[in-house]
Amino acid sequence: MIASLVTCGLVFLALCGAPIFVVILAAAMLGFYFTDIPLSVVAIEIYRITDTPLLVALPLFTLAGYILAESQASKRLVRVTQAMVGWLPNGLSLIAFITCALFTAFTGASGVTIVAIGALLYPALKHVGYSERYSLGLITSSGSLGLLLAPSLPLILYGIIAQQMNVGAPFTLQQLFLAGILPALLMITLLSAWSLWSHRHDPIATQRFNASELKTALAEAKWEIPLPFIVLIGIYGGVFAISETATITVVYVLISEALIYREINTRQLLHVVQESMTMVGGIILILSASLAFTNLLIDSDVPTTLFHFIQEHIHSKISFLILLNLFLLMLGAILDIFSAIVIIVPLILPVAAAYGIHPVHLGIIFLANMQIGYFTPPVGMNLFIASYRFKKPIIELYHAAIPFMLVLLFALLLITYIPWLSLALI
C-alpha cells in the first residue's frame, strides 16, 4: 500500500513538472529507506560519478558545440559542402544530410541544427525547385542525423552509463564511436538514394561546379575544416584520450571563432559558457541521480525479474529486438534523449545482454531509435521546433516527415538485425 502511494506521488511530481533528477533521486532515496539500506549509499553513488575520467569530455565537447552554434560556422560549412557537391543531381539534398549530421555531432542537439542549418537550407531548397513539403521534411528529419557520430553527447553519455554498469562484453568509448560510423553512413546513403529516386524524373542541380567558388569557400572555412580531422585522428586513431581530444577541440574552436574569426566577443563567450554549463550541470545531476537509482534496481533484482518476465513471453532474440524498437520509438517521441538514456539503459542493458546482444550494438540501436523518435508523430520534439521555426502547421510537418521516417525505419531494421554494421570497425 505504501509503495503504491509513493509511486503515485512520484508520478504526480513528474506530471507537475518537477525536475527529472528530483523524481529519480526521490525514488532512489525512498527505495533505500524502505529496504533498510543506509541513505549514505546515495551520496556514495553520486560521488562515484566524479571519479569517471570520461566525464571530463562531456562539458568540453558541449562548450565546443555551443561556441560553433553561436558563430557563423554553419554558414561556412554549408558554403563548403555546396561548392563541393552542389553540382551533383539533387546535390543540395546531399549537402543538407552531410552538414546536418556534422553539425549535430558537434552540438549534440538536433534542435540547434534545425534552427541554425535549417534557416540556411530551407530557403535554398525552395529556391532551386524542391517542394515545400520535401524541404520541410528533409530539414526536420536531418536535424538528428549526427547522434551516432563522435563526439555526440548522447553517445558519450550512453558509454558512461553502460561502462558504470559493467554488464555484458567490455568496451571502450573509442569502440563506441567507431561503431556509429557505418550506421550513420547507411542512414545518409539511404536518404540520399531516396532523394535521387523521388526526383528521378526531374533531377535538381543547384549549380555547376565552380573551382573558384570551391577555393573561396575552402579559404573562408580554412580554420574550421581541420576540426573534424582533429576529432577523427584523436578519437578514431587512438592518438589522444577522449578527454585530451575534447580539450584540444574546445581550445581550437575557441581560438578560431573568438580570436581569428572574431565572431564571439567576451560578453557572448560568457553567455555561451553559462548556457552550455547549465546544460551540462543538468545532465550530470540526472546522471548521478540515475546511478543511485540503478544501484537500487540492481539490489532489488529488478533487471533479473524483468528478464524472467520477458523470457516467459518472448522466446527469441528477434522478437525481443522488435519489441525493443517499438518501445524505444515511442519513448524517443515523448522523452528527451538524455533522460531516456539515464532512465531506460540501466533497465534494458542487463536484459539485452542476457539475450546475447553486445552493449555497443545495443547503444547504436538505442540512439538510432531516439534519432527517429525526435520527429515521430504526434509529439516528436523536432516537429514542434520546425513548426515554430518555419511557422508551419504541425500537421503539415507530420506529412512532410513521414517519407523520411520510413526510409530511416528501414535503416533501423538493417542496423538492428545486422550487428556487423555496428561491430565491424571495433
C-alpha beads as a LAMMPS data file, in Angstrom:
LAMMPS data file: protein, C-alpha beads

426 atoms
425 bonds

1 atom types
1 bond types

-500.0 500.0 xlo xhi
-500.0 500.0 ylo yhi
-500.0 500.0 zlo zhi

Masses

1 110.0

Atoms # bond

1 1 1 0.000 0.000 0.000
2 1 1 2.749 2.428 0.985
3 1 1 4.766 1.552 -2.129
4 1 1 1.733 2.276 -4.321
5 1 1 1.186 5.638 -2.662
6 1 1 4.852 6.542 -3.063
7 1 1 4.791 5.541 -6.739
8 1 1 1.656 7.609 -7.350
9 1 1 3.274 10.542 -5.559
10 1 1 6.391 10.374 -7.739
11 1 1 4.319 10.109 -10.910
12 1 1 2.295 13.131 -9.751
13 1 1 5.520 15.093 -9.177
14 1 1 6.746 14.223 -12.657
15 1 1 3.426 15.234 -14.251
16 1 1 3.513 18.523 -12.345
17 1 1 6.832 19.347 -13.976
18 1 1 9.268 18.522 -11.198
19 1 1 12.875 18.233 -12.451
20 1 1 13.591 14.697 -13.625
21 1 1 16.630 14.351 -11.342
22 1 1 14.451 15.191 -8.315
23 1 1 11.979 12.445 -9.220
24 1 1 14.742 9.870 -9.831
25 1 1 16.636 10.810 -6.655
26 1 1 13.457 10.744 -4.566
27 1 1 12.640 7.295 -5.941
28 1 1 16.144 6.056 -5.061
29 1 1 16.083 7.505 -1.535
30 1 1 12.613 6.148 -0.769
31 1 1 13.569 2.748 -2.181
32 1 1 16.670 2.528 0.006
33 1 1 14.692 3.768 3.028
34 1 1 12.007 1.094 2.702
35 1 1 14.613 -1.656 2.202
36 1 1 16.559 -0.534 5.313
37 1 1 19.676 0.408 3.357
38 1 1 21.534 3.477 4.720
39 1 1 20.870 6.601 2.653
40 1 1 24.618 7.265 2.609
41 1 1 24.652 4.867 -0.363
42 1 1 23.000 7.622 -2.424
43 1 1 25.784 10.071 -1.603
44 1 1 28.404 7.436 -2.415
45 1 1 26.818 6.770 -5.815
46 1 1 26.591 10.492 -6.585
47 1 1 30.247 10.939 -5.640
48 1 1 31.235 7.945 -7.778
49 1 1 30.341 9.877 -10.927
50 1 1 33.139 12.370 -10.158
51 1 1 35.649 9.519 -10.448
52 1 1 34.711 8.827 -14.075
53 1 1 37.525 10.023 -16.399
54 1 1 35.202 10.167 -19.409
55 1 1 33.025 12.717 -17.628
56 1 1 35.629 15.399 -18.335
57 1 1 34.865 15.153 -22.058
58 1 1 31.186 15.951 -21.587
59 1 1 31.435 19.666 -20.633
60 1 1 34.322 20.290 -23.023
61 1 1 32.583 18.888 -26.116
62 1 1 29.381 20.671 -25.053
63 1 1 31.167 24.018 -24.815
64 1 1 32.794 23.487 -28.234
65 1 1 29.393 22.733 -29.755
66 1 1 27.766 25.808 -28.219
67 1 1 30.571 28.048 -29.493
68 1 1 30.180 26.650 -33.016
69 1 1 26.410 27.162 -32.855
70 1 1 26.832 30.792 -31.739
71 1 1 29.325 31.623 -34.503
72 1 1 28.856 31.707 -38.276
73 1 1 30.409 28.247 -38.661
74 1 1 27.140 26.833 -40.002
75 1 1 27.154 29.269 -42.940
76 1 1 30.740 28.426 -43.845
77 1 1 30.057 24.700 -43.549
78 1 1 27.056 24.956 -45.881
79 1 1 29.058 27.002 -48.407
80 1 1 31.909 24.493 -48.495
81 1 1 29.671 21.462 -48.952
82 1 1 27.594 23.272 -51.569
83 1 1 30.717 24.136 -53.551
84 1 1 31.914 20.530 -53.312
85 1 1 28.747 18.566 -54.121
86 1 1 26.169 21.177 -55.145
87 1 1 26.775 20.448 -58.830
88 1 1 25.561 16.845 -58.450
89 1 1 21.930 15.985 -59.294
90 1 1 19.951 16.703 -56.130
91 1 1 23.232 17.848 -54.628
92 1 1 21.577 20.240 -52.207
93 1 1 19.833 17.309 -50.514
94 1 1 23.203 15.651 -50.034
95 1 1 24.553 18.931 -48.661
96 1 1 21.729 19.033 -46.129
97 1 1 22.276 15.452 -44.948
98 1 1 26.044 15.892 -44.542
99 1 1 26.040 19.320 -42.903
100 1 1 23.193 18.484 -40.518
101 1 1 24.915 15.253 -39.467
102 1 1 28.241 17.000 -38.810
103 1 1 26.645 19.930 -37.011
104 1 1 24.506 17.703 -34.770
105 1 1 27.526 15.521 -33.969
106 1 1 29.389 18.542 -32.579
107 1 1 26.495 20.413 -30.958
108 1 1 24.741 17.308 -29.645
109 1 1 21.328 18.921 -30.120
110 1 1 19.087 18.392 -33.109
111 1 1 17.004 21.455 -32.263
112 1 1 20.052 23.686 -32.651
113 1 1 20.732 22.125 -36.061
114 1 1 17.202 22.827 -37.291
115 1 1 17.428 26.448 -36.180
116 1 1 20.989 27.121 -37.396
117 1 1 21.369 24.953 -40.509
118 1 1 17.675 24.812 -41.384
119 1 1 17.481 28.594 -41.546
120 1 1 20.101 28.491 -44.314
121 1 1 18.991 25.399 -46.206
122 1 1 15.203 25.722 -46.177
123 1 1 15.045 28.838 -48.406
124 1 1 17.859 27.432 -50.582
125 1 1 15.979 24.165 -51.136
126 1 1 12.815 26.001 -52.138
127 1 1 14.751 28.407 -54.354
128 1 1 16.272 25.668 -56.516
129 1 1 12.947 23.908 -57.040
130 1 1 12.290 21.451 -54.213
131 1 1 8.698 21.358 -52.993
132 1 1 7.854 22.949 -49.674
133 1 1 6.792 19.608 -48.169
134 1 1 10.021 17.910 -49.230
135 1 1 12.142 20.797 -47.903
136 1 1 10.383 20.797 -44.534
137 1 1 10.632 17.015 -44.217
138 1 1 14.315 16.997 -45.113
139 1 1 15.293 19.670 -42.565
140 1 1 13.124 18.188 -39.807
141 1 1 14.427 14.638 -40.247
142 1 1 18.055 15.606 -40.849
143 1 1 18.290 17.548 -37.620
144 1 1 19.148 14.454 -35.598
145 1 1 21.289 12.576 -38.134
146 1 1 24.588 13.091 -36.310
147 1 1 23.667 11.455 -32.996
148 1 1 25.636 8.336 -33.957
149 1 1 28.815 10.253 -34.827
150 1 1 31.578 11.362 -32.457
151 1 1 31.670 13.483 -30.416
152 1 1 27.891 13.269 -29.967
153 1 1 26.936 13.912 -26.329
154 1 1 24.281 11.145 -26.210
155 1 1 26.899 8.686 -27.476
156 1 1 29.274 9.708 -24.682
157 1 1 26.500 9.557 -22.078
158 1 1 25.448 6.052 -23.119
159 1 1 29.077 4.932 -22.926
160 1 1 29.473 6.323 -19.397
161 1 1 26.324 4.621 -18.088
162 1 1 26.976 1.283 -19.807
163 1 1 30.556 1.173 -18.522
164 1 1 29.447 2.031 -14.982
165 1 1 27.015 -0.901 -15.041
166 1 1 29.728 -3.321 -16.193
167 1 1 27.203 -5.633 -17.879
168 1 1 27.960 -7.733 -20.957
169 1 1 31.128 -7.563 -23.042
170 1 1 33.543 -4.778 -22.012
171 1 1 34.168 -1.941 -24.478
172 1 1 35.883 1.433 -24.717
173 1 1 34.351 4.753 -25.714
174 1 1 36.578 4.749 -28.814
175 1 1 34.943 1.482 -29.880
176 1 1 31.503 3.010 -29.333
177 1 1 32.467 5.972 -31.516
178 1 1 33.731 3.633 -34.233
179 1 1 30.511 1.613 -34.048
180 1 1 28.418 4.623 -35.042
181 1 1 30.222 5.336 -38.332
182 1 1 28.737 2.664 -40.615
183 1 1 25.151 3.022 -39.306
184 1 1 25.323 6.810 -39.734
185 1 1 26.706 6.434 -43.270
186 1 1 23.972 3.892 -44.023
187 1 1 21.287 6.365 -42.988
188 1 1 22.792 9.205 -45.029
189 1 1 23.230 6.906 -48.051
190 1 1 19.646 5.616 -47.928
191 1 1 18.241 9.122 -47.534
192 1 1 20.352 10.341 -50.467
193 1 1 19.264 7.368 -52.596
194 1 1 15.626 8.044 -51.797
195 1 1 16.099 11.709 -52.686
196 1 1 17.550 10.754 -56.063
197 1 1 14.769 8.248 -56.724
198 1 1 11.962 10.601 -55.719
199 1 1 13.314 13.263 -58.101
200 1 1 14.411 10.852 -60.838
201 1 1 12.112 12.466 -63.420
202 1 1 13.214 15.976 -62.508
203 1 1 16.778 15.937 -61.139
204 1 1 17.624 19.204 -59.445
205 1 1 21.144 20.583 -59.633
206 1 1 21.801 23.761 -57.721
207 1 1 24.798 24.958 -59.726
208 1 1 27.636 23.971 -62.000
209 1 1 30.929 23.003 -60.483
210 1 1 32.958 26.147 -59.885
211 1 1 36.572 25.662 -58.887
212 1 1 36.912 29.335 -57.970
213 1 1 33.903 29.162 -55.608
214 1 1 35.269 25.989 -54.009
215 1 1 38.632 27.648 -53.474
216 1 1 36.982 30.710 -51.918
217 1 1 34.746 28.606 -49.671
218 1 1 37.681 26.481 -48.508
219 1 1 39.736 29.604 -47.791
220 1 1 36.857 31.117 -45.816
221 1 1 36.494 27.991 -43.663
222 1 1 40.191 27.095 -43.525
223 1 1 40.275 27.276 -39.731
224 1 1 37.212 25.080 -39.264
225 1 1 37.918 22.398 -41.866
226 1 1 40.679 20.770 -39.732
227 1 1 38.296 20.344 -36.786
228 1 1 36.654 17.050 -37.892
229 1 1 40.112 15.665 -38.687
230 1 1 41.315 16.558 -35.188
231 1 1 38.444 14.514 -33.760
232 1 1 38.937 11.702 -36.287
233 1 1 42.657 11.404 -35.634
234 1 1 42.346 11.952 -31.900
235 1 1 39.486 9.545 -31.199
236 1 1 39.447 7.021 -34.027
237 1 1 43.199 6.931 -34.440
238 1 1 43.792 6.490 -30.721
239 1 1 46.376 9.296 -30.722
240 1 1 44.717 11.080 -27.793
241 1 1 42.494 10.011 -24.938
242 1 1 38.850 11.144 -25.131
243 1 1 39.390 13.884 -22.542
244 1 1 42.520 15.102 -24.353
245 1 1 40.669 15.236 -27.667
246 1 1 37.866 17.211 -26.003
247 1 1 40.370 19.678 -24.538
248 1 1 42.125 20.185 -27.875
249 1 1 38.764 20.584 -29.634
250 1 1 37.423 23.281 -27.312
251 1 1 40.710 25.219 -27.313
252 1 1 40.890 25.047 -31.121
253 1 1 37.248 26.149 -31.514
254 1 1 37.731 28.981 -29.040
255 1 1 40.845 30.270 -30.814
256 1 1 39.333 30.021 -34.303
257 1 1 35.900 31.517 -33.538
258 1 1 36.821 34.098 -30.889
259 1 1 40.328 35.200 -31.862
260 1 1 40.673 34.508 -35.592
261 1 1 37.131 34.992 -36.943
262 1 1 36.257 37.308 -34.017
263 1 1 32.613 36.260 -34.099
264 1 1 32.410 35.594 -30.354
265 1 1 33.126 38.574 -28.120
266 1 1 33.729 38.444 -24.385
267 1 1 30.073 39.026 -23.470
268 1 1 28.889 36.345 -25.894
269 1 1 31.527 33.932 -24.645
270 1 1 30.394 34.360 -21.046
271 1 1 26.803 33.743 -22.170
272 1 1 27.829 30.633 -24.131
273 1 1 29.783 29.257 -21.185
274 1 1 26.833 29.881 -18.879
275 1 1 24.323 28.237 -21.230
276 1 1 26.499 25.217 -22.008
277 1 1 27.498 24.564 -18.408
278 1 1 23.888 24.910 -17.274
279 1 1 23.022 22.142 -19.716
280 1 1 25.969 20.012 -18.573
281 1 1 25.046 20.568 -14.932
282 1 1 21.548 19.300 -15.640
283 1 1 22.902 16.219 -17.406
284 1 1 25.328 15.420 -14.571
285 1 1 22.589 15.857 -11.961
286 1 1 20.343 13.438 -13.845
287 1 1 23.248 11.051 -14.410
288 1 1 24.346 10.982 -10.761
289 1 1 20.767 10.501 -9.547
290 1 1 20.231 7.716 -12.073
291 1 1 23.342 5.865 -10.852
292 1 1 21.879 5.801 -7.354
293 1 1 18.543 4.611 -8.762
294 1 1 20.337 1.966 -10.864
295 1 1 22.006 0.645 -7.732
296 1 1 18.567 0.319 -6.124
297 1 1 17.219 -1.550 -9.161
298 1 1 20.137 -3.989 -9.113
299 1 1 19.858 -4.570 -5.345
300 1 1 16.145 -5.204 -5.799
301 1 1 16.788 -7.665 -8.673
302 1 1 14.545 -5.613 -10.968
303 1 1 16.576 -6.319 -14.177
304 1 1 16.605 -10.056 -13.369
305 1 1 12.869 -10.091 -12.671
306 1 1 12.221 -8.116 -15.853
307 1 1 14.338 -10.554 -17.866
308 1 1 12.499 -13.592 -16.495
309 1 1 9.158 -11.946 -17.247
310 1 1 10.207 -11.115 -20.817
311 1 1 11.730 -14.567 -21.296
312 1 1 8.417 -16.193 -20.367
313 1 1 6.619 -14.281 -23.132
314 1 1 9.387 -13.684 -25.682
315 1 1 11.365 -16.735 -26.671
316 1 1 13.687 -15.351 -29.342
317 1 1 16.206 -12.571 -29.694
318 1 1 14.481 -11.375 -32.906
319 1 1 11.139 -10.907 -31.151
320 1 1 12.841 -9.084 -28.288
321 1 1 14.528 -6.676 -30.710
322 1 1 11.219 -5.966 -32.486
323 1 1 9.519 -5.065 -29.210
324 1 1 12.583 -3.089 -28.095
325 1 1 12.467 -0.962 -31.246
326 1 1 8.750 -0.269 -30.856
327 1 1 9.238 0.706 -27.220
328 1 1 12.232 2.954 -27.939
329 1 1 10.498 4.703 -30.853
330 1 1 7.586 5.618 -28.580
331 1 1 9.999 6.624 -25.837
332 1 1 12.009 8.840 -28.197
333 1 1 8.859 10.672 -29.232
334 1 1 7.845 11.616 -25.684
335 1 1 11.092 11.902 -23.698
336 1 1 14.276 13.879 -24.282
337 1 1 17.260 11.740 -25.203
338 1 1 19.343 12.414 -22.070
339 1 1 16.534 11.447 -19.703
340 1 1 15.756 8.392 -21.826
341 1 1 19.362 7.204 -21.645
342 1 1 19.760 7.545 -17.887
343 1 1 16.344 6.064 -17.048
344 1 1 15.975 3.234 -19.573
345 1 1 19.514 1.997 -20.308
346 1 1 20.020 0.566 -16.766
347 1 1 16.822 -1.432 -17.255
348 1 1 17.300 -2.798 -20.756
349 1 1 21.074 -3.331 -20.804
350 1 1 21.090 -6.409 -18.493
351 1 1 18.065 -7.854 -20.322
352 1 1 19.673 -7.315 -23.752
353 1 1 22.952 -8.828 -22.509
354 1 1 21.036 -11.923 -21.404
355 1 1 19.757 -12.278 -24.995
356 1 1 23.364 -12.086 -26.248
357 1 1 23.207 -8.518 -27.576
358 1 1 26.535 -6.685 -27.407
359 1 1 26.359 -3.448 -25.329
360 1 1 27.857 -1.467 -28.233
361 1 1 25.260 -2.841 -30.661
362 1 1 22.518 -2.026 -28.144
363 1 1 23.833 1.529 -27.829
364 1 1 23.647 2.095 -31.590
365 1 1 20.143 0.592 -31.716
366 1 1 19.081 2.794 -28.795
367 1 1 20.407 6.041 -30.296
368 1 1 19.109 5.209 -33.788
369 1 1 15.637 4.833 -32.296
370 1 1 15.969 8.092 -30.358
371 1 1 17.100 9.809 -33.555
372 1 1 13.932 8.740 -35.368
373 1 1 11.785 9.392 -32.298
374 1 1 12.765 13.070 -32.476
375 1 1 10.462 13.511 -35.491
376 1 1 7.945 10.714 -34.942
377 1 1 4.332 11.995 -34.919
378 1 1 2.456 13.064 -32.929
379 1 1 4.829 14.545 -30.323
380 1 1 8.384 14.281 -31.718
381 1 1 10.312 17.323 -30.469
382 1 1 11.816 18.219 -33.865
383 1 1 8.339 18.517 -35.366
384 1 1 7.438 21.293 -32.942
385 1 1 10.809 23.025 -33.294
386 1 1 10.483 23.032 -37.098
387 1 1 6.851 24.143 -36.864
388 1 1 7.848 27.092 -34.680
389 1 1 10.974 27.950 -36.696
390 1 1 9.309 27.906 -40.138
391 1 1 5.845 28.974 -38.910
392 1 1 4.062 25.976 -40.421
393 1 1 1.121 23.965 -39.027
394 1 1 2.227 20.898 -37.105
395 1 1 0.011 18.666 -39.293
396 1 1 1.985 19.820 -42.343
397 1 1 5.197 18.770 -40.596
398 1 1 3.692 15.331 -39.890
399 1 1 3.026 14.742 -43.582
400 1 1 6.423 16.124 -44.584
401 1 1 8.407 13.938 -42.163
402 1 1 6.710 10.580 -42.809
403 1 1 8.595 9.605 -46.049
404 1 1 11.953 10.334 -44.411
405 1 1 10.888 8.448 -41.298
406 1 1 10.034 5.362 -43.379
407 1 1 13.482 5.422 -45.007
408 1 1 15.182 5.673 -41.615
409 1 1 12.974 2.925 -40.193
410 1 1 14.279 0.644 -42.947
411 1 1 17.818 1.663 -41.977
412 1 1 16.942 0.913 -38.344
413 1 1 15.867 -2.613 -39.267
414 1 1 19.198 -3.194 -41.009
415 1 1 21.123 -1.776 -38.045
416 1 1 19.128 -3.910 -35.605
417 1 1 19.364 -7.256 -37.398
418 1 1 22.825 -6.912 -38.944
419 1 1 25.114 -6.463 -35.915
420 1 1 28.084 -6.365 -38.278
421 1 1 27.192 -2.766 -39.160
422 1 1 27.829 -1.720 -35.564
423 1 1 30.617 -4.137 -34.655
424 1 1 32.717 -4.399 -37.815
425 1 1 35.052 -1.487 -37.025
426 1 1 35.608 -2.127 -33.313

Bonds

1 1 1 2
2 1 2 3
3 1 3 4
4 1 4 5
5 1 5 6
6 1 6 7
7 1 7 8
8 1 8 9
9 1 9 10
10 1 10 11
11 1 11 12
12 1 12 13
13 1 13 14
14 1 14 15
15 1 15 16
16 1 16 17
17 1 17 18
18 1 18 19
19 1 19 20
20 1 20 21
21 1 21 22
22 1 22 23
23 1 23 24
24 1 24 25
25 1 25 26
26 1 26 27
27 1 27 28
28 1 28 29
29 1 29 30
30 1 30 31
31 1 31 32
32 1 32 33
33 1 33 34
34 1 34 35
35 1 35 36
36 1 36 37
37 1 37 38
38 1 38 39
39 1 39 40
40 1 40 41
41 1 41 42
42 1 42 43
43 1 43 44
44 1 44 45
45 1 45 46
46 1 46 47
47 1 47 48
48 1 48 49
49 1 49 50
50 1 50 51
51 1 51 52
52 1 52 53
53 1 53 54
54 1 54 55
55 1 55 56
56 1 56 57
57 1 57 58
58 1 58 59
59 1 59 60
60 1 60 61
61 1 61 62
62 1 62 63
63 1 63 64
64 1 64 65
65 1 65 66
66 1 66 67
67 1 67 68
68 1 68 69
69 1 69 70
70 1 70 71
71 1 71 72
72 1 72 73
73 1 73 74
74 1 74 75
75 1 75 76
76 1 76 77
77 1 77 78
78 1 78 79
79 1 79 80
80 1 80 81
81 1 81 82
82 1 82 83
83 1 83 84
84 1 84 85
85 1 85 86
86 1 86 87
87 1 87 88
88 1 88 89
89 1 89 90
90 1 90 91
91 1 91 92
92 1 92 93
93 1 93 94
94 1 94 95
95 1 95 96
96 1 96 97
97 1 97 98
98 1 98 99
99 1 99 100
100 1 100 101
101 1 101 102
102 1 102 103
103 1 103 104
104 1 104 105
105 1 105 106
106 1 106 107
107 1 107 108
108 1 108 109
109 1 109 110
110 1 110 111
111 1 111 112
112 1 112 113
113 1 113 114
114 1 114 115
115 1 115 116
116 1 116 117
117 1 117 118
118 1 118 119
119 1 119 120
120 1 120 121
121 1 121 122
122 1 122 123
123 1 123 124
124 1 124 125
125 1 125 126
126 1 126 127
127 1 127 128
128 1 128 129
129 1 129 130
130 1 130 131
131 1 131 132
132 1 132 133
133 1 133 134
134 1 134 135
135 1 135 136
136 1 136 137
137 1 137 138
138 1 138 139
139 1 139 140
140 1 140 141
141 1 141 142
142 1 142 143
143 1 143 144
144 1 144 145
145 1 145 146
146 1 146 147
147 1 147 148
148 1 148 149
149 1 149 150
150 1 150 151
151 1 151 152
152 1 152 153
153 1 153 154
154 1 154 155
155 1 155 156
156 1 156 157
157 1 157 158
158 1 158 159
159 1 159 160
160 1 160 161
161 1 161 162
162 1 162 163
163 1 163 164
164 1 164 165
165 1 165 166
166 1 166 167
167 1 167 168
168 1 168 169
169 1 169 170
170 1 170 171
171 1 171 172
172 1 172 173
173 1 173 174
174 1 174 175
175 1 175 176
176 1 176 177
177 1 177 178
178 1 178 179
179 1 179 180
180 1 180 181
181 1 181 182
182 1 182 183
183 1 183 184
184 1 184 185
185 1 185 186
186 1 186 187
187 1 187 188
188 1 188 189
189 1 189 190
190 1 190 191
191 1 191 192
192 1 192 193
193 1 193 194
194 1 194 195
195 1 195 196
196 1 196 197
197 1 197 198
198 1 198 199
199 1 199 200
200 1 200 201
201 1 201 202
202 1 202 203
203 1 203 204
204 1 204 205
205 1 205 206
206 1 206 207
207 1 207 208
208 1 208 209
209 1 209 210
210 1 210 211
211 1 211 212
212 1 212 213
213 1 213 214
214 1 214 215
215 1 215 216
216 1 216 217
217 1 217 218
218 1 218 219
219 1 219 220
220 1 220 221
221 1 221 222
222 1 222 223
223 1 223 224
224 1 224 225
225 1 225 226
226 1 226 227
227 1 227 228
228 1 228 229
229 1 229 230
230 1 230 231
231 1 231 232
232 1 232 233
233 1 233 234
234 1 234 235
235 1 235 236
236 1 236 237
237 1 237 238
238 1 238 239
239 1 239 240
240 1 240 241
241 1 241 242
242 1 242 243
243 1 243 244
244 1 244 245
245 1 245 246
246 1 246 247
247 1 247 248
248 1 248 249
249 1 249 250
250 1 250 251
251 1 251 252
252 1 252 253
253 1 253 254
254 1 254 255
255 1 255 256
256 1 256 257
257 1 257 258
258 1 258 259
259 1 259 260
260 1 260 261
261 1 261 262
262 1 262 263
263 1 263 264
264 1 264 265
265 1 265 266
266 1 266 267
267 1 267 268
268 1 268 269
269 1 269 270
270 1 270 271
271 1 271 272
272 1 272 273
273 1 273 274
274 1 274 275
275 1 275 276
276 1 276 277
277 1 277 278
278 1 278 279
279 1 279 280
280 1 280 281
281 1 281 282
282 1 282 283
283 1 283 284
284 1 284 285
285 1 285 286
286 1 286 287
287 1 287 288
288 1 288 289
289 1 289 290
290 1 290 291
291 1 291 292
292 1 292 293
293 1 293 294
294 1 294 295
295 1 295 296
296 1 296 297
297 1 297 298
298 1 298 299
299 1 299 300
300 1 300 301
301 1 301 302
302 1 302 303
303 1 303 304
304 1 304 305
305 1 305 306
306 1 306 307
307 1 307 308
308 1 308 309
309 1 309 310
310 1 310 311
311 1 311 312
312 1 312 313
313 1 313 314
314 1 314 315
315 1 315 316
316 1 316 317
317 1 317 318
318 1 318 319
319 1 319 320
320 1 320 321
321 1 321 322
322 1 322 323
323 1 323 324
324 1 324 325
325 1 325 326
326 1 326 327
327 1 327 328
328 1 328 329
329 1 329 330
330 1 330 331
331 1 331 332
332 1 332 333
333 1 333 334
334 1 334 335
335 1 335 336
336 1 336 337
337 1 337 338
338 1 338 339
339 1 339 340
340 1 340 341
341 1 341 342
342 1 342 343
343 1 343 344
344 1 344 345
345 1 345 346
346 1 346 347
347 1 347 348
348 1 348 349
349 1 349 350
350 1 350 351
351 1 351 352
352 1 352 353
353 1 353 354
354 1 354 355
355 1 355 356
356 1 356 357
357 1 357 358
358 1 358 359
359 1 359 360
360 1 360 361
361 1 361 362
362 1 362 363
363 1 363 364
364 1 364 365
365 1 365 366
366 1 366 367
367 1 367 368
368 1 368 369
369 1 369 370
370 1 370 371
371 1 371 372
372 1 372 373
373 1 373 374
374 1 374 375
375 1 375 376
376 1 376 377
377 1 377 378
378 1 378 379
379 1 379 380
380 1 380 381
381 1 381 382
382 1 382 383
383 1 383 384
384 1 384 385
385 1 385 386
386 1 386 387
387 1 387 388
388 1 388 389
389 1 389 390
390 1 390 391
391 1 391 392
392 1 392 393
393 1 393 394
394 1 394 395
395 1 395 396
396 1 396 397
397 1 397 398
398 1 398 399
399 1 399 400
400 1 400 401
401 1 401 402
402 1 402 403
403 1 403 404
404 1 404 405
405 1 405 406
406 1 406 407
407 1 407 408
408 1 408 409
409 1 409 410
410 1 410 411
411 1 411 412
412 1 412 413
413 1 413 414
414 1 414 415
415 1 415 416
416 1 416 417
417 1 417 418
418 1 418 419
419 1 419 420
420 1 420 421
421 1 421 422
422 1 422 423
423 1 423 424
424 1 424 425
425 1 425 426
